[in-house]
Amino acid sequence: SAYNGGGIFTHTQSVIELNDQSRISANIAENGGGIWSSDSSTVNLNDYSSISDNGATRGGGIYNYYGSTLSLYGQSSISENAATYGGGVYNLDSSSVYLFENGGISNNSAIWGGGIYSNFYSTVNLFDSSYVRDNAAYEGGGIFNLDNSAINLYNNCHISNNTAARGGGIFNGLNSTVNLIS
């Protein structure tokens, strides 16, 4: 195990491309069980790639921090991760998450943000049949969205079958927005 990035640590405008069914799994860290990405770095999951079965205090699957970008394409997934904050994704400090082409966040668990924990001027964008589903948390089963952050939902995306005591699909608070865009 590691303090940051149990599987991969990336920093300062670095790029990680996971292609052709690549998998980051069975890692543990304090922050970013699967991947720690910070300082304007980019992580792209392509072609059925996955981040799964990882654990952390923050960001079971990935800790996406300080202007970094996470994108899922081609049925890639972040699933079956666990954390206190952000079972699948911990998205913080002006960072962005993009889900495209049936990419999804599923079957993750946390206390806050089962699928995604997004905070402090960060954004989560779902397009093209992407999904956040079957995640669980105390608050924000699917997505926990806080502190001037935004969720943008485009064309046929799905937030479904998530469970929580407060905000099964989305917990939205502190000057944050959810935008439905056709």
Helices and strands as residue ranges (DSSP letters): E 2-4, E 8-11, E 15-18, E 23-25, E 28-31, E 35-38, E 42-45, E 50-52, E 55-58, E 62-65, E 69-72, E 77-79, E 82-85, E 89-92, E 96-99, E 104-106, E 116-119, E 123-126, E 131-133, E 143-146, E 150-154, E 158-160, E 170-173, E 177-181
